[in-house]
Amino acid sequence: MRRILRTGAAAAVLLLLSGAAGAASGTLENVWILRNGFTLTVNGRAVEADNLLLEDRAYVPLREAAAAMGMSVTWDPATRTASVSPRSAALRLAAPVDPFNPVVDLASLGVRAEDVEAIGLETAGASYVPVRFALEWDQLHMTDGQATAEGRPVLALHTDYVLKLFTRTGGMLRVGFTTGGLPELTPTGRRQIVLVPPSPEQGFHWPYFLVLPSDGHRQANAGHRRYLIVDITNTGPSNSVADTVARTRAELERGQLPSARLAEELWAPMLMPAIPRPVITYRYGGQQNTFLTHALDRDTATLHLMMQEPGLAALLERQSRQAGVTVDSLMHLDRQVAAMIQHAVGYLNQHGFGVEDQAFLVGFSASGTFVDRLAALHPDQVKAVVAGAALDNMLLPLAEHGGERLIYPIGVADYEAITGRAFDLEAHNRVARLVYMGENDDSNTVLYQDSYGDEERRIITTLWGEEVLPRARALTALYGESGGHGMFILDRGVGHEYSEVMYQYMKAFLQANRDADAPAYPLPDDPEQLPFTLYAP
């Protein structure tokens, strides 16, 4: 005989606890029973427990039945009393929870999804953590769409949390757990893109992408030193961090940037920050300026100095808020990228990638300008720099010329005020430097408000005029006259792009420098296509 009993309340069943039945006292007698003769379900789910049928009445162990209904049982042997009450307990998960995709298995806690009425999450100093909860079967998923879109984890890394589960029977289960850290960097032989969240405590307020190369060129690069290749996002103006992250990822997935191609062919990991380009324009002291974060322009590089002027600081705070960012998040972007490089090298080497402490910087257009300026501001962290479409706006290792003070980013007149240390030409020249542009490039940055402020534009046009090619040639000559070293190339017949011959030279340039202790300057194989000027010791 098999009878199915469906019930959602303890009152519908007579129950046994540890083989003792009924009230606190009674008499013994012989009875005929049928063992395991029926099935008990609670909310449609069978209770896994031995059961008995006595005179067509159903008996199950009280402890198992109560647990199935989210209750707990205590037994007092002195009074032979069983007490049933809403379950309240505290547990702790042994394994860390993934902060990027936090999931808790409720079944392992003895809880079913249908028994949960309310959920809360708290951590030290915060009794409410704003995440969304979703129950899928008996798994609890915690999500935060905005955080994920902006490259932040749903939960903080290496942090203690308490999950509070309130049951329909009035009980509460407190589940403590600790989150894990960054994902494991496990080589798969295929190209991988990993998003690393912001870490202000380690010096950077924005996420960055790491690209792990495939093994397609591993053998060809065996036995050579391995360097991290760093490029800067150039995704256009946007006040949205999520949009910047999405555009940067899409650019990396296409893999068409020269930096991405070089990273793959040199079997080098690649770093690209996802720094937004907020629309911030301000007028102060009779001049109008616009931030261009993706080129590390003067406004961006001197923000920490501008914030020392109370009137200007208040204006910039207001403009930043309107753009959806904070001044702190834009402060010292050069140092933030330098901190990302240091963090990425440690992260990669923790997982056996064996990259050098210094990096290769490779950029084009605005990002070419950024890497040229970053190499000048942080030469000790740079092994070599390849700055494309930057001959007409490269930073000169020169403080004065033609009666003009060459302020950043034209020259180094205020280098010490910006960096806190004097400009060191010897350190500057320890960076292997390749700067190039198309001979027919007519992308004239001096005409754009976001590229230069009024004073910078005045200095540039006074000294070298507005035309791109004459300015590029004049800056190239001055670079050598000032004692600066580097390879400077005009890519013949090319506009705001680069030829395949130029790309192959970039690759040869980095190959020559990865194993060299001093800057190496190989000569182009095709000087007709790549007319060059070289300043080297």
C-alpha positions in Angstrom: 0.0 0.0 0.0 1.3 3.5 -1.0 -0.3 6.6 0.2 0.8 10.2 -0.8 0.2 12.8 1.9 0.5 16.5 0.7 0.6 19.0 3.5 2.1 22.4 4.3 1.5 22.4 8.0 2.7 20.3 10.9 -0.8 19.9 12.3 -1.9 17.7 9.3 0.4 14.8 10.4 1.0 12.9 13.6 4.8 12.9 14.1 7.4 10.7 15.8 10.7 12.0 17.3 13.5 9.5 17.7 11.0 6.7 17.9 9.0 8.2 20.8 5.4 9.2 20.0 2.6 11.3 21.3 2.4 13.0 24.7 4.9 13.2 27.5 3.7 9.9 29.1 1.8 6.7 27.9 1.6 3.0 27.9 3.4 0.3 25.9 1.5 -2.1 23.6 2.1 -4.3 20.6 1.0 -2.9 17.3 1.2 -3.8 13.6 2.9 -1.1 11.4 3.8 -0.7 7.7 7.3 0.8 7.3 7.9 3.3 4.5 4.4 2.8 3.2 3.7 6.4 2.0 5.4 9.5 0.8 5.3 12.9 2.6 5.8 16.0 0.4 6.1 19.6 1.6 5.4 22.2 -1.0 5.6 19.5 -3.7 9.0 18.2 -2.6 9.4 14.7 -1.0 10.8 14.5 2.6 13.7 12.0 2.7 13.0 10.2 5.9 11.7 6.8 7.1 8.0 6.7 7.8 5.4 4.4 9.4 1.7 3.6 8.8 -0.3 2.6 11.9 -4.0 1.9 11.6 -4.1 4.0 8.5 -2.4 6.9 10.2 0.9 8.4 8.9 3.9 8.9 11.1 7.2 10.6 10.2 10.2 11.7 12.3 9.5 15.2 13.6 13.0 16.5 13.0 13.0 15.8 9.2 9.5 17.0 8.7 10.1 20.2 10.6 13.4 20.9 8.7 11.5 20.5 5.4 9.1 23.3 6.6 11.9 25.6 7.7 11.5 24.8 11.4 13.9 23.6 14.0 13.2 21.0 16.8 14.6 20.8 20.3 14.1 17.8 22.6 14.1 17.9 26.4 14.7 14.3 27.6 13.9 15.2 31.2 10.4 16.2 30.5 10.1 14.2 27.2 9.1 17.4 25.4 9.6 18.2 21.8 9.6 21.9 20.9 9.1 23.2 17.3 10.0 26.8 16.4 10.9 28.9 13.4 14.5 28.1 12.4 17.1 30.7 13.4 20.7 29.8 13.0 24.1 31.1 12.0 26.3 29.4 9.5 29.5 30.2 7.6 30.4 29.1 4.1 33.8 27.5 3.9 34.6 28.4 0.3 35.0 32.0 -0.9 32.2 33.4 -3.0 33.1 34.8 -6.5 32.6 38.6 -6.1 32.0 39.0 -9.9 29.2 36.4 -10.0 28.2 35.7 -6.4 26.0 32.6 -6.1 25.0 30.8 -2.9 23.7 27.2 -3.0 20.6 27.2 -0.7 20.2 23.5 -0.8 23.6 23.1 0.9 22.2 25.2 3.8 19.1 23.1 4.2 16.9 25.8 2.7 14.7 25.7 -0.4 13.9 28.6 -2.6 10.2 28.4 -2.0 10.6 28.7 1.7 12.5 32.1 1.4 10.3 35.1 2.0 12.9 37.9 2.2 16.6 38.3 1.8 19.1 40.9 3.0 22.9 41.4 2.8 25.1 43.3 5.2 28.8 43.8 5.8 30.9 45.6 8.4 29.7 49.2 8.6 26.8 48.7 6.2 23.6 47.0 7.3 22.2 47.2 3.8 24.2 46.3 0.6 22.3 47.3 -2.5 22.3 44.3 -4.7 19.5 42.4 -6.5 18.6 38.9 -5.5 17.3 36.2 -7.9 16.3 32.7 -7.0 16.9 30.0 -9.6 15.9 26.6 -8.4 17.8 26.4 -5.1 20.6 28.9 -6.0 20.6 32.5 -4.9 22.2 34.9 -7.4 23.3 38.4 -6.4 23.6 40.9 -9.2 24.3 44.6 -9.8 23.9 45.5 -13.5 25.4 48.9 -13.2 28.5 47.7 -11.4 29.0 44.9 -13.9 28.6 47.4 -16.8 31.2 49.7 -15.3 33.8 47.0 -14.7 33.2 46.7 -11.0 32.5 43.5 -9.1 29.0 42.9 -7.7 30.6 42.5 -4.2 33.9 43.9 -2.9 36.9 41.7 -3.1 38.2 39.9 0.0 35.4 41.2 2.1 33.2 39.5 4.9 29.5 39.6 4.3 26.4 38.2 6.1 23.5 36.9 4.1 20.1 37.0 5.9 17.4 34.6 4.8 14.0 35.1 6.3 11.7 32.1 5.9 7.9 31.9 5.5 7.6 30.3 8.9 9.2 33.3 10.7 12.8 31.9 11.0 16.0 33.6 10.0 19.3 32.1 8.8 22.4 34.2 9.0 25.0 33.0 6.5 28.5 34.4 6.8 30.9 34.3 3.9 34.0 35.9 2.5 34.5 36.9 -1.2 37.4 35.9 -3.2 39.7 38.1 -5.3 40.5 38.6 -9.0 39.9 35.8 -11.4 42.6 33.2 -12.0 44.7 34.0 -15.2 44.8 30.5 -16.7 46.3 30.2 -20.2 44.0 28.4 -22.5 45.9 28.8 -25.8 43.3 31.2 -27.0 43.2 35.0 -26.8 41.4 36.1 -23.6 40.1 39.4 -22.4 39.9 40.0 -18.6 38.4 43.1 -17.0 40.1 44.3 -13.8 38.0 46.5 -11.5 39.0 49.9 -10.2 41.2 49.8 -7.1 41.6 53.3 -5.5 43.5 51.8 -2.6 46.1 50.7 -5.1 46.1 54.0 -7.0 43.6 53.7 -9.9 39.9 54.8 -10.0 39.1 53.2 -13.3 38.9 49.6 -14.6 41.4 48.2 -17.0 41.4 45.4 -19.5 44.1 42.7 -19.7 44.4 40.8 -23.0 46.2 37.4 -22.8 47.6 36.4 -26.2 46.9 33.2 -27.9 49.6 30.6 -28.4 49.7 31.3 -32.1 53.0 33.1 -31.9 54.4 31.6 -28.6 57.0 29.4 -30.2 58.3 32.3 -32.4 58.9 34.4 -29.3 60.4 31.7 -27.1 63.6 32.7 -25.3 63.0 36.4 -25.4 62.1 38.8 -22.5 58.4 39.4 -22.2 56.9 42.9 -21.8 53.4 44.2 -21.1 52.1 46.3 -24.0 50.1 49.3 -22.9 47.7 51.4 -25.0 45.1 53.9 -24.0 41.5 53.8 -24.9 40.4 56.3 -27.6 36.6 55.8 -27.7 35.4 59.4 -28.1 33.7 61.7 -25.6 31.3 60.1 -23.2 30.1 60.8 -19.6 29.2 57.1 -19.2 31.7 54.7 -17.6 29.6 51.7 -18.8 29.7 53.0 -22.3 33.4 53.5 -22.2 33.9 49.9 -20.9 31.7 48.5 -23.6 33.4 50.5 -26.4 36.9 49.5 -25.1 36.0 45.8 -24.9 34.6 46.0 -28.5 37.8 47.6 -29.7 39.9 44.9 -28.1 37.7 42.1 -29.4 38.2 43.4 -33.0 42.0 43.3 -32.3 42.8 45.7 -35.2 44.7 48.4 -33.2 48.5 48.3 -33.8 49.0 47.7 -30.1 46.7 44.7 -30.2 48.3 43.2 -33.3 51.8 43.7 -31.8 50.7 42.1 -28.5 49.4 39.0 -30.3 52.4 38.7 -32.6 55.0 39.3 -29.8 53.1 36.9 -27.5 52.8 39.8 -25.0 50.0 40.5 -22.6 48.3 43.8 -23.2 46.8 46.4 -20.9 44.2 49.0 -21.9 42.5 51.3 -19.3 38.8 52.0 -19.6 39.1 55.7 -18.7 36.1 57.8 -19.8 36.4 61.0 -21.7 33.9 63.2 -19.9 32.7 66.4 -21.5 34.2 69.1 -19.2 34.6 72.6 -20.6 35.3 75.6 -18.3 36.3 79.2 -18.7 38.6 80.8 -16.1 41.0 83.7 -16.1 39.7 84.8 -19.5 40.6 81.5 -21.2 38.4 78.6 -22.2 39.6 75.0 -21.9 38.3 71.5 -22.5 39.5 68.3 -20.9 40.9 65.6 -23.2 41.7 62.7 -20.9 42.5 60.3 -23.7 45.4 62.5 -24.7 46.6 63.3 -21.2 46.2 67.0 -22.1 47.3 69.9 -19.9 44.0 70.2 -18.1 44.2 66.5 -17.1 47.9 66.5 -16.2 47.6 69.8 -14.1 44.3 69.1 -12.4 45.9 68.6 -9.0 47.6 72.1 -9.4 44.4 73.8 -10.5 42.5 72.4 -7.5 44.8 74.5 -5.3 43.0 77.7 -6.5 39.7 77.9 -4.5 37.7 79.7 -7.2 38.9 77.3 -10.0 38.5 74.3 -7.7 34.8 75.1 -7.1 34.2 75.5 -10.8 35.9 72.2 -11.6 34.0 70.4 -8.9 30.7 71.6 -10.3 31.7 70.8 -13.9 32.8 67.3 -13.0 29.6 66.6 -11.1 27.6 67.7 -14.1 29.7 65.3 -16.2 29.0 62.4 -13.8 32.5 62.0 -12.5 34.5 63.2 -9.5 37.6 65.3 -9.5 39.4 62.7 -7.4 38.8 60.1 -10.1 40.4 62.3 -12.8 43.3 63.5 -10.6 46.8 62.3 -11.6 45.6 60.1 -14.5 49.3 59.5 -15.5 49.9 58.1 -12.0 46.8 56.0 -12.2 47.9 54.4 -15.5 51.4 53.9 -13.9 49.7 52.2 -11.0 47.7 50.0 -13.4 50.9 48.9 -15.0 52.5 48.0 -11.7 49.3 46.2 -10.6 49.0 44.3 -13.9 52.7 43.1 -13.8 52.2 41.7 -10.3 48.9 40.1 -11.2 50.3 38.5 -14.3 53.5 37.3 -12.6 51.5 35.9 -9.7 50.1 33.5 -12.4 53.4 32.7 -14.0 53.4 35.0 -17.0 57.0 36.2 -16.4 56.7 39.8 -17.6 59.3 42.5 -17.0 58.7 45.3 -14.5 58.9 48.0 -17.3 56.3 48.2 -20.1 56.1 48.9 -23.9 53.8 51.8 -24.6 52.1 51.8 -28.0 49.4 54.2 -29.1 48.0 56.0 -32.2 46.3 59.4 -32.6 45.1 60.6 -29.1 46.4 57.5 -27.5 49.8 58.0 -29.3 49.9 61.5 -27.7 49.0 60.0 -24.3 51.8 57.4 -24.4 54.4 59.9 -25.6 53.5 62.1 -22.6 53.2 59.2 -20.2 56.7 58.0 -21.1 58.0 61.5 -20.5 56.3 61.8 -17.1 57.2 58.2 -15.9 60.4 57.1 -17.8 61.4 54.6 -15.1 58.4 52.4 -15.9 58.8 52.5 -19.7 61.2 50.3 -21.7 60.1 51.6 -25.1 57.4 53.9 -26.5 55.8 53.8 -30.0 53.7 57.0 -30.5 51.8 57.1 -33.8 50.4 60.3 -35.4 52.3 62.3 -32.8 55.2 64.0 -34.6 53.3 67.3 -34.7 52.4 67.4 -31.0 55.1 65.4 -29.2 56.5 66.7 -25.9 59.9 68.3 -26.4 62.6 67.7 -23.7 63.1 71.5 -23.8 62.0 74.2 -21.3 62.4 77.4 -23.5 62.6 78.3 -27.2 62.3 81.4 -29.2 61.6 83.5 -26.1 58.7 81.3 -25.1 58.4 79.2 -22.0 57.5 75.7 -23.2 54.9 74.6 -20.7 53.4 71.0 -20.6 52.6 69.4 -23.0 54.7 71.4 -25.4 57.9 71.1 -23.3 59.1 70.6 -19.8 59.1 74.2 -18.3 56.7 73.2 -15.6 57.7 69.5 -15.4 58.8 69.8 -11.8 55.6 71.5 -10.7 53.5 68.7 -12.3 55.6 65.7 -11.2 57.3 66.9 -8.1 60.7 66.2 -9.4 63.1 67.9 -11.8 63.2 66.8 -15.5 66.0 64.3 -16.0 67.2 64.2 -19.7 69.3 61.1 -19.0 66.3 59.2 -17.6 64.2 60.5 -20.6 66.7 59.1 -23.1 66.8 55.7 -21.4 63.4 55.1 -23.0 63.6 53.8 -26.5 61.4 56.2 -28.5 59.7 55.8 -31.9 57.5 58.7 -33.0 55.9 58.6 -36.4 53.1 60.1 -38.5 51.7 59.9 -42.1 53.4 62.4 -44.3 50.0 63.5 -45.6 48.3 63.5 -42.2 46.0 66.6 -42.0 44.5 65.9 -38.6 45.5 69.2 -37.1 45.2 69.0 -33.3 46.2 72.6 -32.7 42.8 73.7 -34.1 40.8 71.8 -31.6 39.7 73.3 -28.2 40.0 70.0 -26.4 43.6 69.4 -27.6 45.0 72.7 -26.5 44.0 75.6 -24.4 44.3 79.2 -25.5 47.8 79.8 -24.1 49.2 76.5 -25.5 47.8 77.3 -28.9 49.3 80.8 -28.8 52.8 79.4 -28.0 52.5 76.7 -30.7 51.3 79.0 -33.5 53.7 81.8 -32.6 56.7 79.4 -32.8 55.7 77.0 -35.6 52.5 78.1 -37.2 49.3 76.2 -37.8 50.3 73.8 -40.6 50.9 70.2 -39.6 53.9 69.0 -41.6 56.1 72.1 -41.1 55.4 71.9 -37.4 56.3 68.1 -37.3 59.6 68.8 -39.1 60.4 71.7 -36.8 59.7 69.7 -33.6 61.8 66.8 -34.9 64.8 69.1 -35.5 64.3 70.7 -32.0 64.2 67.2 -30.4 67.7 66.5 -31.5 69.0 70.0 -30.7 67.7 69.7 -27.1 69.7 66.5 -26.6 66.7 64.1 -26.9 67.1 60.7 -28.4 64.7 58.8 -30.6 63.6 57.6 -34.0 61.3 59.9 -35.9 59.6 58.8 -39.1 57.3 60.3 -41.7 55.4 57.5 -43.4 55.4 58.4 -47.1 52.0 58.7 -48.9 50.0 58.1 -45.8 47.4 60.2 -44.0 46.0 59.7 -40.5 47.0 56.0 -40.5 50.1 53.9 -41.0 51.4 51.7 -43.8 52.1 48.0 -43.4 55.8 48.8 -43.8 55.5 51.1 -40.9 53.7 48.4 -38.8 56.5 46.0 -39.6 59.1 48.5 -38.4 57.2 49.0 -35.2 57.4 45.3 -34.6 61.1 45.2 -35.4 61.7 48.2 -33.1 60.1 46.4 -30.1 61.8 43.1 -30.9 65.2 44.9 -30.9 64.5 46.5 -27.6 63.0 43.6 -25.6 66.4 41.9 -25.1 68.6 45.1 -25.2 69.9 46.6 -22.0 70.1 50.1 -23.6 67.7 51.7 -26.2 68.1 50.0 -29.6 67.3 51.8 -32.9 67.3 49.5 -35.9 67.2 51.3 -39.2 64.2 50.9 -41.4 64.6 48.4 -44.3 62.7 50.7 -46.6 63.9 54.2 -46.1 62.1 55.3 -49.2 58.8 54.5 -47.6 60.0 55.5 -44.1 62.2 58.5 -44.3 63.6 58.9 -40.8 65.6 61.1 -38.5 67.5 59.4 -35.8 69.1 60.9 -32.7 71.0 58.4 -30.7 74.3 58.3 -28.7 
